[in-house]
């Protein structure tokens, strides 16, 4: 069995209990060495085979899974495997080989970043939509998903894999309709010990990134959710009746 395991956003104790148990029993661990906290490998049993996928090709990864088919294999991905995890191509190959697999979800870095920012992405009267995307670079994105086009929605933006192009990201966001003074932040290595949070206005981000030498392993966030004004949730409004809570007579 192959288990695709979300390693969490960085801090060792943010891996799920299920994920940690899989690592403890795994005979083989293939981990995304460029992004996964190496401290997580302390969960491995002494005789486990450990491979760093940052140094490997897809074929090499699949060959290890194929050759170890009778063993328990943990494929340790950063954050949650479903977001920029490159897992579908691995699962397709395992389907072709008839090798069983399961997915253990993890805490995405976007969740870790929100926690570090002490922010809520979906604030009433501000934004009820979160757009997760990345800037086109060496790896393209569909033309219809150009950041400027997505910015037209004025929703909360969480931009992965683009810290080396912060200036271009900012230009695209402003081109799409965000004001230069839109609240924004860069979160470097969210929840890691060396995490760094840079807050400012959208127009400030390129300067902040340059001054702090941030070119990778960071999320760019932008939107009114980082501002001070927002509405209140109806969920706990005394005048809002729900299936579980009726309006009291003195509140009508």
C-alpha positions as CSV (number, residue, x, y, z in Angstrom):
1,X,0.0,0.0,0.0
2,X,1.2,3.5,-0.9
3,X,0.0,6.3,1.4
4,X,0.2,9.9,0.2
5,X,0.6,11.9,3.4
6,X,0.2,15.6,3.9
7,X,3.2,16.7,6.0
8,X,1.4,19.8,7.2
9,X,2.4,23.4,6.8
10,X,5.9,23.2,8.4
11,X,5.7,22.8,12.2
12,X,6.4,19.1,13.1
13,X,3.4,18.9,15.4
14,X,1.0,20.0,12.6
15,X,1.1,16.7,10.9
16,X,-2.1,14.8,11.5
17,X,-2.2,11.9,14.0
18,X,-3.0,9.6,11.1
19,X,-0.1,10.9,9.1
20,X,2.3,10.4,12.0
21,X,1.1,6.8,12.5
22,X,1.7,6.0,8.8
23,X,5.2,7.3,9.0
24,X,5.9,5.2,12.1
25,X,4.9,2.0,10.3
26,X,6.3,2.8,6.9
27,X,9.0,0.5,5.4
28,X,9.8,3.1,2.8
29,X,9.4,6.9,3.0
30,X,9.7,9.1,0.0
31,X,9.6,12.7,1.1
32,X,9.6,16.1,-0.7
33,X,13.0,17.1,0.6
34,X,12.9,20.7,-0.6
35,X,9.8,21.5,1.3
36,X,9.0,19.0,4.1
37,X,10.5,19.6,7.5
38,X,13.2,16.9,7.9
39,X,12.3,16.7,11.6
40,X,9.3,14.6,10.5
41,X,11.7,11.8,9.6
42,X,12.2,11.2,13.3
43,X,8.9,9.4,13.1
44,X,10.5,6.7,10.9
45,X,11.4,3.4,12.3
46,X,15.2,2.6,12.4
47,X,15.2,0.3,9.4
48,X,13.0,2.4,7.1
49,X,14.3,3.2,3.7
50,X,14.2,7.0,3.1
51,X,14.4,8.7,-0.2
52,X,14.5,12.4,-1.1
53,X,12.2,13.0,-4.0
54,X,13.7,16.5,-4.7
55,X,16.6,14.6,-6.3
56,X,14.4,12.2,-8.2
57,X,12.3,12.0,-11.4
58,X,8.7,10.7,-11.6
59,X,10.0,7.5,-13.1
60,X,12.4,7.0,-10.3
61,X,9.7,7.6,-7.7
62,X,7.3,5.2,-9.3
63,X,10.0,2.5,-9.6
64,X,10.6,2.6,-5.9
65,X,6.9,2.2,-5.3
66,X,6.7,-0.7,-7.8
67,X,9.7,-2.5,-6.4
68,X,8.4,-2.0,-2.8
69,X,4.8,-3.1,-3.6
70,X,4.7,-5.7,-0.8
71,X,5.8,-3.1,1.7
72,X,4.1,0.0,3.4
73,X,5.2,3.1,1.5
74,X,4.7,6.7,2.8
75,X,4.9,9.4,0.1
76,X,5.3,12.5,2.2
77,X,4.2,15.7,0.6
78,X,4.3,19.2,1.9
79,X,1.1,20.8,3.2
80,X,-1.9,19.0,1.8
81,X,-1.3,16.8,-1.2
82,X,-4.3,18.2,-3.1
83,X,-2.8,21.7,-3.5
84,X,0.2,21.9,-5.9
85,X,1.2,18.4,-4.8
86,X,1.8,16.8,-8.2
87,X,0.0,13.7,-6.9
88,X,-2.4,13.0,-9.7
89,X,0.4,11.9,-12.1
90,X,1.7,9.5,-9.4
91,X,-1.8,8.1,-8.8
92,X,-2.4,7.6,-12.5
93,X,0.8,5.5,-12.8
94,X,-0.1,3.5,-9.7
95,X,-3.5,2.8,-11.3
96,X,-1.8,1.5,-14.4
97,X,0.4,-0.8,-12.3
98,X,-2.5,-2.0,-10.1
99,X,-0.9,-0.7,-6.9
100,X,-3.3,0.4,-4.2
101,X,-3.0,3.7,-2.5
102,X,-4.7,6.0,0.0
103,X,-4.5,9.7,0.7
104,X,-4.0,11.2,4.2
105,X,-4.9,14.9,4.1
106,X,-2.7,17.5,5.7
107,X,-2.7,21.1,6.9
108,X,-2.0,23.3,3.9
109,X,0.5,26.2,4.1
110,X,-2.4,28.5,3.3
111,X,-4.1,27.4,6.5
112,X,-0.8,27.8,8.4
113,X,-0.4,31.3,6.9
114,X,-3.9,32.4,7.9
115,X,-3.2,31.1,11.5
116,X,0.1,33.1,11.6
117,X,-1.6,36.2,10.2
118,X,-4.4,35.7,12.8
119,X,-6.7,36.2,9.8
120,X,-10.0,34.8,8.4
121,X,-10.0,34.5,4.6
122,X,-13.8,34.5,4.4
123,X,-15.0,37.6,6.3
124,X,-18.7,38.7,6.1
125,X,-19.2,41.7,3.8
126,X,-15.6,41.5,2.6
127,X,-15.1,38.2,0.8
128,X,-16.7,34.8,0.7
129,X,-14.4,33.4,-1.9
130,X,-10.7,32.4,-1.7
131,X,-8.8,32.1,-5.0
132,X,-5.8,29.8,-4.8
133,X,-3.4,30.3,-7.7
134,X,0.2,30.9,-8.8
135,X,2.0,33.1,-11.2
136,X,3.0,31.7,-14.6
137,X,6.8,31.2,-14.8
138,X,8.8,28.2,-16.0
139,X,5.6,26.2,-15.6
140,X,2.7,27.9,-17.4
141,X,-0.9,28.3,-16.2
142,X,-4.0,28.3,-18.4
143,X,-4.4,31.7,-20.1
144,X,-7.9,32.1,-18.6
145,X,-6.4,31.9,-15.1
146,X,-4.1,34.9,-15.5
147,X,-3.8,36.6,-12.2
148,X,-5.1,39.9,-13.6
149,X,-8.3,38.1,-14.7
150,X,-8.8,36.4,-11.3
151,X,-8.2,39.7,-9.5
152,X,-11.3,41.1,-11.2
153,X,-13.3,39.3,-8.6
154,X,-11.8,41.3,-5.7
155,X,-11.8,38.1,-3.7
156,X,-9.3,36.9,-1.1
157,X,-6.1,35.9,-3.1
158,X,-3.6,33.3,-1.9
159,X,-0.8,33.0,-4.3
160,X,1.6,30.0,-4.2
161,X,5.0,29.4,-5.8
162,X,5.5,33.1,-6.9
163,X,7.7,34.7,-4.3
164,X,10.5,35.1,-6.9
165,X,8.1,37.2,-9.0
166,X,6.5,39.4,-6.4
167,X,6.8,42.5,-8.5
168,X,5.0,40.8,-11.4
169,X,2.3,39.4,-9.1
170,X,1.6,42.9,-7.7
171,X,1.4,44.4,-11.2
172,X,-1.1,41.7,-12.3
173,X,-3.2,42.3,-9.2
174,X,-3.3,46.0,-9.7
175,X,-4.0,45.5,-13.4
176,X,-6.9,43.3,-12.5
177,X,-8.5,45.8,-10.2
178,X,-6.9,45.7,-6.8
179,X,-6.0,49.1,-5.4
180,X,-2.4,49.9,-4.6
181,X,-3.3,50.3,-1.0
182,X,-5.1,46.9,-0.7
183,X,-3.9,45.2,2.5
184,X,-1.4,42.4,1.7
185,X,1.2,40.2,3.3
186,X,4.0,37.8,2.5
187,X,4.3,34.8,4.8
188,X,7.6,33.1,4.5
189,X,7.8,29.4,5.7
190,X,4.4,29.5,7.6
191,X,4.6,27.8,11.0
192,X,8.3,26.9,10.6
193,X,10.7,28.0,13.4
194,X,12.1,30.6,11.0
195,X,8.8,31.9,9.8
196,X,8.7,35.5,8.7
197,X,5.6,37.7,8.2
198,X,5.7,40.9,6.1
199,X,2.6,43.1,6.1
200,X,1.9,46.2,4.1
201,X,0.0,47.6,1.3
202,X,0.0,45.8,-2.0
203,X,2.3,48.3,-3.6
204,X,4.9,47.6,-0.8
205,X,5.3,43.9,-1.3
206,X,8.1,43.9,-3.9
207,X,10.2,46.2,-1.7
208,X,9.5,44.1,1.4
209,X,10.4,40.9,-0.4
210,X,13.7,42.4,-1.7
211,X,14.7,43.8,1.7
212,X,14.1,40.5,3.3
213,X,15.6,38.4,0.5
214,X,12.5,36.3,0.1
215,X,12.5,34.5,-3.3
216,X,10.9,31.1,-2.4
217,X,8.9,29.1,0.2
218,X,6.5,31.9,0.8
219,X,2.8,32.7,0.2
220,X,1.6,36.1,-1.1
221,X,-1.9,37.1,0.2
222,X,-4.0,40.1,-0.7
223,X,-7.5,41.3,0.0
224,X,-9.8,43.1,2.3
225,X,-9.7,40.2,4.7
226,X,-6.4,41.7,6.1
227,X,-8.1,45.1,6.7
228,X,-10.0,46.2,9.8
229,X,-13.6,46.5,8.5
230,X,-16.0,43.6,8.2
231,X,-19.5,42.5,9.0
232,X,-20.6,40.0,11.7
233,X,-21.6,36.4,11.0
234,X,-25.3,35.6,11.1
235,X,-24.4,32.3,12.7
236,X,-24.2,33.7,16.2
237,X,-26.6,36.7,15.7
238,X,-29.3,36.6,18.4
239,X,-31.9,37.7,15.9
240,X,-31.0,35.0,13.4
241,X,-32.9,31.7,13.9
242,X,-31.3,28.4,13.0
243,X,-32.2,24.8,13.2
244,X,-30.4,24.6,16.5
245,X,-31.2,28.0,18.1
246,X,-34.6,29.7,18.2
247,X,-35.0,33.4,18.7
248,X,-35.9,34.2,22.3
249,X,-38.9,36.4,23.0
250,X,-36.8,39.2,24.6
251,X,-34.6,39.3,21.4
252,X,-37.5,39.7,18.9
